[in-house]
Amino acid sequence: MQKQREILTNVHKNVDQKAQAAKKAGVKHWNGMKLEMTPNGLVVDGKPAATAEETKETTTYQQGLYTFIAYKNGKLAVMDDKGVFKGYAK
């Protein structure tokens, strides 16, 4: 019985964990756009967004016709060029 436990323990140590890496952290989607949070800021479909404003709880980015509000809790809100809230990226 002890030998079987040792074998199972060694097998679990040598197996690569791939399921946890399936969802990339910091990547969200909205209206067909890929929004990725990087250490340098927000990247929208491979193009960096300009930092418009930083506060204690949010950072606001602008890219094209949209404004993106990145909250410290991980939410990412989207507004159009007229300042109308469009929704949260998922």
Phi and psi in degrees as a GROMACS rama.xvg file:
@    title "Ramachandran Plot"
@    xaxis  label "Phi"
@    yaxis  label "Psi"
@TYPE xy
-63.8408  -38.6905  GLN-2
-62.6263  -41.2325  LYS-3
-63.2273  -40.7036  GLN-4
-62.476  -42.5383  ARG-5
-62.4098  -42.0835  GLU-6
-63.7319  -46.2181  ILE-7
-63.3689  -39.628  LEU-8
-63.0233  -43.9489  THR-9
-66.5954  -36.3616  ASN-10
-64.5704  -43.8954  VAL-11
-65.6185  -32.8403  HIS-12
-69.7368  -31.9437  LYS-13
-90.4657  -4.66919  ASN-14
-89.9551  130.652  VAL-15
-69.3228  140.065  ASP-16
-93.342  106.633  GLN-17
-107.874  -24.1564  LYS-18
-67.0388  -34.6101  ALA-19
-70.1384  -26.4518  GLN-20
-88.4711  0.931583  ALA-21
-66.5293  -34.5776  ALA-22
-102.889  116.767  LYS-23
-77.1098  127.919  LYS-24
-69.2934  140.608  ALA-25
86.612  -0.215606  GLY-26
-103.545  126.4  VAL-27
-131.098  163.269  LYS-28
-127.743  143.997  HIS-29
-151.409  124.857  TRP-30
51.0571  41.8599  ASN-31
80.98  1.98245  GLY-32
-101.137  142.119  MET-33
-95.5031  118.277  LYS-34
-111.27  119.188  LEU-35
-123.424  125.782  GLU-36
-87.9975  122.585  MET-37
-117.43  170.862  THR-38
-60.6864  -22.5239  PRO-39
-91.3211  -6.2189  ASN-40
131.629  -156.491  GLY-41
-92.5993  137.086  LEU-42
-120.673  125.013  VAL-43
-111.436  113.963  VAL-44
49.0864  43.0008  ASP-45
83.9332  -1.75019  GLY-46
-112.299  130.022  LYS-47
-68.6293  141.569  PRO-48
-94.2602  147.89  ALA-49
-81.384  136.725  ALA-50
-76.158  121.755  THR-51
-96.9043  -38.729  ALA-52
-159.28  144.184  GLU-53
-127.638  132.459  GLU-54
-124.805  -176.741  THR-55
-64.6861  -34.0462  LYS-56
-111.225  -13.26  GLU-57
-140.228  159.583  THR-58
-130.478  129.611  THR-59
-104.805  131.844  THR-60
-121.307  151.757  TYR-61
-126.176  135.859  GLN-62
-153.395  116.753  GLN-63
65.8984  -132.148  GLY-64
-89.9507  5.36565  LEU-65
-118.092  151.584  TYR-66
-115.48  131.938  THR-67
-115.867  131.682  PHE-68
-111.903  113.138  ILE-69
-97.6578  114.759  ALA-70
-86.7858  152.7  TYR-71
-63.9689  -22.77  LYS-72
-81.7022  -0.503018  ASN-73
104.836  -11.2279  GLY-74
-72.9927  150.1  LYS-75
-132.056  107.687  LEU-76
-91.8836  150.441  ALA-77
-123.298  132.872  VAL-78
-128.319  151.041  MET-79
-85.8892  -175.891  ASP-80
-68.5729  -14.2387  ASP-81
-94.1957  0.911965  LYS-82
84.1408  15.8706  GLY-83
-88.3526  126.302  VAL-84
-65.381  127.498  PHE-85
-104.441  -23.6004  LYS-86
143.269  -176.712  GLY-87
-104.953  141.561  TYR-88
-74.5755  144.827  ALA-89
